[in-house]
């Protein structure tokens, strides 16, 4: 399941939009990620062509099972890493920013260890 970091960011943002609003629209993804609408259109086209999402006639986006799996994986990493960074004293806003950078590069073994540590404290 190899996918580029930017595609992971788009899928994660789409998942967050769906959780927040119950639906996904390109304009909301654009606002969430701070990118232009043409950038979102290009990304959506590529993600659709690669089987990560579907778009209906009204422009609403639905994640496929493949897209959902990647989005959930990245979103979990983001939440756990943010929580961990806050626990060790990083201010919340900086923790969120840094978690977004780390979530793509950290190996599964290291992430599992951090997740286990965070769960122990809950």
Backbone torsions as a table, in degrees:
resi	resn	phi	psi	omega
1	UNK	NA	59.3	-179.7
2	UNK	-83.6	129.4	-177.8
3	UNK	-150.5	148.7	-178.5
4	UNK	-72.0	154.8	-178.9
5	UNK	-57.4	-43.1	-178.9
6	UNK	-63.2	-38.1	177.8
7	UNK	-65.7	-39.1	176.0
8	UNK	-60.6	-42.0	178.8
9	UNK	-61.6	-42.9	178.4
10	UNK	-62.9	-46.5	-178.9
11	UNK	-64.0	-40.9	177.9
12	UNK	-63.1	-44.8	179.2
13	UNK	-61.8	-39.0	179.2
14	UNK	-64.7	-41.8	177.0
15	UNK	-61.2	-44.5	179.2
16	UNK	-62.4	-40.2	177.6
17	UNK	-62.0	-44.9	-179.5
18	UNK	-62.5	-41.9	179.3
19	UNK	-66.5	-36.0	-177.1
20	UNK	-78.2	-43.4	-172.3
21	UNK	-112.1	-16.7	-176.4
22	UNK	89.3	-3.8	179.2
23	UNK	-152.7	168.1	-179.5
24	UNK	-126.8	126.3	174.0
25	UNK	-126.0	147.1	-179.4
26	UNK	-56.8	-40.8	-177.8
27	UNK	-61.2	-37.5	178.2
28	UNK	-69.0	-37.9	177.3
29	UNK	-63.9	-41.4	178.2
30	UNK	-57.7	-47.6	179.3
31	UNK	-65.2	-43.5	-178.4
32	UNK	-60.4	-43.8	-175.4
33	UNK	-91.6	-11.4	-179.4
34	UNK	69.3	38.3	179.3
35	UNK	-121.4	165.8	-178.3
36	UNK	-74.1	157.6	177.4
37	UNK	-62.0	-40.0	175.9
38	UNK	-61.2	-34.6	176.9
39	UNK	-63.7	-41.9	178.4
40	UNK	-65.8	-42.7	179.1
41	UNK	-58.4	-44.0	178.8
42	UNK	-63.6	-46.5	-179.2
43	UNK	-63.4	-43.1	179.6
44	UNK	-61.2	-42.9	178.5
45	UNK	-59.0	-48.2	-179.4
46	UNK	-64.0	-43.2	-179.9
47	UNK	-65.6	-37.1	177.2
48	UNK	-66.2	-45.4	179.5
49	UNK	-61.1	-30.1	-178.4
50	UNK	-94.7	6.8	172.7
51	UNK	82.2	21.4	-179.1
52	UNK	-95.2	-18.6	179.5
53	UNK	-155.8	167.1	176.5
54	UNK	-126.3	153.3	175.8
55	UNK	-131.2	131.1	-179.9
56	UNK	-87.7	179.2	-176.7
57	UNK	-63.3	-24.7	179.4
58	UNK	-88.4	1.3	178.9
59	UNK	86.0	8.2	176.7
60	UNK	-80.3	139.0	-175.4
61	UNK	-102.7	139.4	174.7
62	UNK	-127.9	131.4	175.9
63	UNK	-76.0	137.3	172.4
64	UNK	-78.2	175.0	177.6
65	UNK	-58.1	-40.8	178.5
66	UNK	-63.0	-46.6	179.8
67	UNK	-64.9	-41.0	178.9
68	UNK	-61.4	-43.9	-179.2
69	UNK	-60.6	-44.2	179.7
70	UNK	-67.5	-45.4	-179.2
71	UNK	-60.0	-44.7	179.8
72	UNK	-63.2	-41.3	-180.0
73	UNK	-62.1	-46.8	-178.4
74	UNK	-69.7	-41.3	-179.4
75	UNK	-64.0	-40.4	176.7
76	UNK	-62.3	-45.4	178.2
77	UNK	-57.8	-44.2	-179.0
78	UNK	-61.1	-47.0	-178.5
79	UNK	-64.1	-47.0	-177.2
80	UNK	-66.5	-44.6	-179.9
81	UNK	-66.0	-38.2	176.7
82	UNK	-61.4	-47.3	179.7
83	UNK	-60.1	-43.9	179.4
84	UNK	-61.9	-46.7	-179.0
85	UNK	-63.8	-38.2	176.5
86	UNK	-64.0	-41.9	179.5
87	UNK	-60.3	-33.2	-178.5
88	UNK	-91.1	8.4	171.2
89	UNK	104.9	6.0	178.4
90	UNK	-79.1	133.1	177.2
91	UNK	-57.3	145.8	-171.5
92	UNK	-53.4	-48.4	-177.8
93	UNK	-62.3	-43.1	178.7
94	UNK	-67.9	-36.6	178.1
95	UNK	-61.6	-41.7	178.8
96	UNK	-64.6	-43.6	179.2
97	UNK	-62.7	-47.5	-177.9
98	UNK	-68.3	-36.9	177.7
99	UNK	-60.1	-38.3	179.5
100	UNK	-63.3	-34.1	178.8
101	UNK	-75.7	-40.5	-174.8
102	UNK	-76.0	-34.8	-170.9
103	UNK	-55.5	-27.6	-177.0
104	UNK	-84.8	-27.3	-169.9
105	UNK	-104.2	-19.3	-175.5
106	UNK	-71.9	139.0	-179.4
107	UNK	-75.0	160.1	-178.0
108	UNK	-59.8	-39.9	-178.4
109	UNK	-62.9	-46.5	179.2
110	UNK	-65.1	-43.3	179.1
111	UNK	-61.2	-42.5	179.4
112	UNK	-60.1	-39.6	178.7
113	UNK	-65.5	-42.3	178.8
114	UNK	-66.1	-43.5	179.3
115	UNK	-60.4	-42.6	179.0
116	UNK	-63.3	-39.4	179.4
117	UNK	-66.3	-43.3	179.3
118	UNK	-65.1	-41.6	-179.3
119	UNK	-66.3	-32.2	178.1
120	UNK	-62.8	-33.9	-175.4
121	UNK	-82.1	-14.2	-177.8
122	UNK	-81.8	NA	NA
